[in-house]
Amino acid sequence: MDTDLALGLVRVTESAALKAAKFMGRGDKNAADQAAVDAMRRMFDALEIRGEVVIGEGELDEAPMLYIGEKVGRGDKLDVEVDIAVDPLDGTSLIAKGLPNSIAVVAVAKRGCLLHAPDMYMDKIAVGPKAAGKINIEASVSENIEAVAKALNKRIEDVTVIMLDRERHHAKMNEIRKLGARIKLISDGDIAAAIATCFDYTGIDIMIGSGGAPEGVIAAVALKCMGGEMQGRLLPSCDEEYNRCVGMGICDPDKILYLSDLVKGDDAYFAATGVSEGDLLKGVIYLKNERAKTQSVVMRAKTGTIRFINAIHNFKKIGM
């Protein structure tokens, strides 16, 4: 894939973030999400790709969203064929309530290289590069934290675990507290949480718990770019969800999914732009004279390059 694609993807996430951020604190998560979707779809049309959405906002009959199976990009016969995974607004409730850590996200890989994850829960564990190879989703929470502490040369009490604040995680929380490690609870947005394990400045060492399976695949692309590690296991709640996994090409829904299962090959991109202020990225700041400031990150697995991009947008010139 062309290296110029990286900047194009940043434009896609910037556009979504700029539109969604207008709804910060207004209590309407659906309007914020729709604004991000519409902006992202328009920017995709300028990219020199033949893209197909494999992880999106809805099914084939939900045309207002970036639906699974939708074709995006310029679509010229010479353009590269790619899988697209999008979350135009990861943390819709966060932006609606004016809370931190909402981001606009896109991941891209060559056609057939992203797991077509159904919309259900996935048990996940993620760490940064220094602890890669040390975790095991089948081990206990305590065993994984102890392994990460050793890899990072930290005391147990200095290790920080990030997880969604959900009732289903209470047993894990109790085990972590008994062990003596620290916990950072989040209400939404576990893509940013997984990525945060790869940056020392976030103070996050390991992500544990269940969240959306599509979000797990998107986060896996970023972790692959940065040399981190993620393991997952789908959690179908009924026969219908189990059969849906099989129908989407996952022959054994109970198997452990490693990074190479979630995203195949070594040529993939990840881009994200902060919408509200967060641990990973700064949020959109609106300036005087119809301008705004954004911060984004874009990564490529093939080269391991990670770029942070600070931009100032002039709405008078870009027509927003």
C-alpha positions in Angstrom: 0.0 0.0 0.0 1.1 3.6 -0.7 2.7 5.5 2.2 0.6 8.5 1.1 -2.4 6.6 2.5 -1.3 7.5 6.0 -2.0 11.2 5.6 -5.2 10.5 3.8 -6.5 8.4 6.7 -5.7 11.2 9.1 -7.8 13.6 7.0 -10.6 11.0 7.4 -10.4 10.9 11.2 -9.8 14.7 11.5 -13.0 15.4 9.6 -15.0 13.0 11.7 -13.6 14.5 14.9 -14.2 18.1 13.9 -17.9 17.4 13.2 -18.5 15.2 16.2 -16.9 17.6 18.7 -19.6 20.2 18.0 -21.9 17.9 20.0 -19.8 17.8 23.1 -21.9 17.9 26.2 -25.2 18.3 24.3 -26.6 14.9 25.4 -27.3 13.6 21.9 -24.9 10.7 21.2 -26.8 9.7 18.1 -26.4 13.1 16.5 -22.7 13.2 17.3 -22.2 9.7 15.8 -24.1 10.6 12.7 -22.1 13.7 12.2 -18.9 11.7 12.5 -20.2 9.1 10.0 -21.2 11.6 7.4 -17.9 13.5 7.6 -15.9 10.3 7.4 -17.8 8.9 4.4 -17.2 12.1 2.4 -13.4 12.1 3.1 -13.1 8.4 2.2 -14.3 9.3 -1.4 -11.0 11.2 -2.0 -8.8 8.2 -1.1 -7.1 6.2 -3.9 -8.4 2.9 -2.7 -11.0 0.3 -3.4 -12.2 -0.2 0.2 -14.8 -2.4 1.7 -16.1 -1.8 5.2 -15.7 -5.1 7.1 -16.2 -3.5 10.6 -18.6 -0.6 10.6 -21.6 1.1 12.1 -24.3 -1.2 11.0 -25.6 -3.9 8.6 -26.3 -3.7 4.9 -29.8 -2.3 5.4 -28.6 0.6 7.6 -27.6 2.9 4.8 -27.2 6.1 6.9 -24.2 4.5 8.6 -20.9 3.2 7.3 -22.4 -0.2 7.0 -20.7 -3.6 6.7 -20.1 -4.3 3.0 -20.2 -0.7 1.9 -17.7 0.3 -0.7 -15.6 3.4 0.0 -12.8 5.2 -1.7 -12.2 6.5 -5.2 -12.7 3.0 -6.6 -10.4 3.2 -9.7 -9.5 -0.2 -11.1 -5.8 0.5 -10.4 -6.4 1.4 -6.7 -5.4 -1.1 -4.0 -8.1 -3.3 -2.6 -8.4 -2.9 1.2 -10.4 -3.9 4.2 -11.7 -0.9 6.2 -12.6 -1.0 9.9 -14.1 2.2 11.3 -15.4 3.6 14.5 -16.3 7.2 13.5 -16.8 8.0 17.2 -15.5 5.6 19.8 -17.1 6.9 23.0 -20.5 8.3 21.8 -21.7 8.6 25.3 -18.5 10.2 26.4 -18.9 13.1 23.9 -22.6 13.4 24.6 -21.8 13.9 28.3 -18.8 16.1 27.8 -16.4 13.4 29.2 -12.8 12.7 28.1 -11.3 10.0 25.8 -13.6 9.9 22.8 -11.8 9.5 19.5 -12.5 9.0 15.8 -10.8 5.9 14.5 -10.0 4.0 11.2 -7.9 1.0 10.5 -7.0 -0.4 7.1 -5.4 -3.6 5.8 -5.1 -5.4 2.5 -8.2 -7.2 1.4 -9.0 -10.3 3.5 -6.6 -9.4 6.3 -8.9 -8.1 9.0 -11.1 -10.4 11.1 -14.7 -9.9 10.2 -15.8 -9.7 13.9 -19.5 -9.9 14.6 -21.1 -7.3 16.9 -20.8 -9.1 20.2 -18.6 -9.1 23.3 -15.0 -10.2 23.2 -12.9 -11.0 26.2 -9.6 -9.1 25.7 -6.2 -8.6 27.2 -3.7 -6.0 25.8 -0.2 -4.8 26.7 2.5 -2.6 25.2 5.8 -3.7 23.5 7.7 -4.3 26.7 5.2 -6.9 28.0 4.4 -8.5 24.6 4.8 -12.2 24.8 4.3 -12.3 28.5 0.5 -12.5 28.7 -2.0 -15.4 28.4 -5.7 -14.8 28.2 -6.2 -18.3 29.7 -4.2 -17.4 32.8 -5.7 -15.7 35.8 -5.8 -11.9 36.2 -3.2 -12.1 39.0 -0.8 -14.2 36.9 -1.0 -11.8 34.0 -0.4 -8.8 36.2 2.5 -10.4 37.9 4.0 -11.3 34.5 3.5 -7.7 33.3 5.1 -6.3 36.5 8.1 -8.5 35.9 8.4 -7.5 32.3 8.2 -3.8 33.1 10.4 -4.0 36.2 7.7 -2.6 38.4 6.3 -3.5 41.8 2.8 -5.0 41.7 1.4 -2.0 43.5 2.7 0.3 40.8 1.0 -1.6 37.9 -2.1 0.1 36.5 -4.9 -2.0 34.9 -7.5 -0.2 32.8 -10.9 -1.7 32.3 -14.5 -0.9 31.6 -16.6 -0.1 34.6 -19.1 -2.9 34.2 -20.8 -5.2 36.7 -19.5 -8.2 34.7 -16.0 -7.1 35.7 -16.5 -7.0 39.5 -14.8 -10.4 40.1 -11.8 -9.2 38.2 -11.7 -5.9 40.1 -11.8 -7.8 43.4 -8.9 -10.0 42.3 -6.9 -7.0 41.2 -7.5 -5.2 44.4 -6.6 -8.2 46.5 -3.4 -8.5 44.6 -2.6 -4.8 45.3 -2.4 -3.4 41.8 -4.0 -0.1 40.7 -7.2 0.1 38.6 -8.3 2.8 36.2 -12.0 2.4 35.4 -13.5 3.9 32.2 -17.1 4.2 31.3 -16.6 3.7 27.5 -13.9 3.7 24.8 -11.8 0.6 25.1 -10.0 1.2 21.8 -8.1 4.1 23.3 -7.6 2.1 26.5 -5.9 -0.7 24.6 -3.7 1.7 22.7 -2.8 3.5 25.9 -0.8 0.4 27.1 1.8 1.2 24.4 2.7 4.7 25.6 4.6 5.3 28.9 3.1 8.8 29.4 -0.4 7.4 29.8 0.6 5.4 32.9 -1.4 2.4 31.7 0.2 -1.0 31.8 -2.4 -3.6 30.9 -6.0 -3.7 29.6 -8.2 -6.5 30.8 -11.9 -7.4 30.4 -14.7 -7.8 27.8 -15.9 -5.2 25.3 -17.0 -5.0 21.8 -15.4 -7.5 19.3 -15.3 -5.0 16.4 -13.4 -2.5 18.7 -11.0 -5.3 19.5 -10.1 -5.8 15.9 -9.5 -2.0 15.4 -7.3 -1.8 18.5 -5.4 -4.9 17.4 -4.3 -3.0 14.2 -2.8 -0.2 16.4 -1.1 -2.7 18.7 0.4 -4.5 15.7 1.8 -1.2 14.4 3.4 -0.5 17.8 4.7 -4.0 18.7 2.2 -4.5 21.4 0.1 -7.6 22.0 -3.6 -8.4 22.2 -5.4 -11.7 22.7 -9.1 -12.1 22.5 -11.9 -14.7 22.7 -15.4 -14.1 21.3 -18.2 -14.4 23.8 -21.4 -15.4 21.9 -24.3 -15.2 24.3 -26.7 -17.5 22.5 -26.9 -20.0 19.6 -27.9 -17.2 17.2 -24.7 -15.2 18.0 -22.6 -18.5 17.8 -24.1 -19.3 14.4 -23.5 -15.7 13.3 -19.8 -16.2 14.0 -19.7 -19.3 11.8 -21.6 -17.5 9.1 -18.9 -14.7 9.1 -16.2 -17.3 8.6 -15.1 -17.9 12.2 -15.3 -21.7 12.2 -14.4 -22.1 15.9 -15.9 -19.1 17.8 -14.4 -20.5 21.1 -10.8 -20.3 19.9 -8.3 -17.9 21.3 -7.6 -15.1 18.8 -4.1 -13.9 18.6 -2.8 -10.7 17.0 -2.1 -12.6 13.8 -5.8 -13.8 13.7 -7.2 -10.4 14.3 -5.1 -8.7 11.6 -3.1 -10.8 9.1 0.1 -9.7 7.3 2.4 -6.8 8.1 0.9 -4.0 5.9 -1.8 -2.2 7.9 -2.5 1.3 9.0 -4.2 2.9 12.0 -5.3 6.5 12.4 -7.1 8.3 15.2 -8.0 11.9 16.1 -9.0 13.0 19.5 -12.6 14.3 19.9 -12.7 15.1 23.6 -9.5 15.6 25.7 -8.0 12.2 26.6 -5.1 10.3 28.0 -3.9 9.4 24.5 -4.8 12.4 22.4 -5.9 16.0 22.9 -9.4 16.8 22.0 -10.7 19.3 19.4 -10.2 22.9 20.4 -12.2 25.5 18.6 -10.3 28.8 18.1 -11.4 32.3 17.1 -11.9 33.3 13.4 -13.5 29.9 12.5 -10.5 27.7 13.2 -9.9 24.6 15.2 -7.0 22.6 16.5 -6.7 18.8 16.4 -4.3 16.1 17.5 -4.0 12.8 15.6 -1.9 9.7 15.5 -1.2 7.5 12.5 0.8 4.3 12.4 1.9 1.7 9.8 2.6 -1.9 10.8 5.1 -2.5 8.0 7.5 0.2 9.1 6.6 0.6 12.7 6.3 4.4 12.2 4.2 6.3 14.6 3.4 9.9 13.8 1.6 12.4 16.0 0.1 15.2 13.9 -1.1 18.6 15.3 -3.2 20.5 12.9 -5.0 23.8 12.7 -8.0 23.9 10.4 -9.4 27.0 8.8 -13.2 26.4 8.3 -13.5 29.4 5.9 -11.1 27.6 3.5 -12.1 24.0 3.9 -15.8 24.6 3.8 -16.8 23.1 7.1 
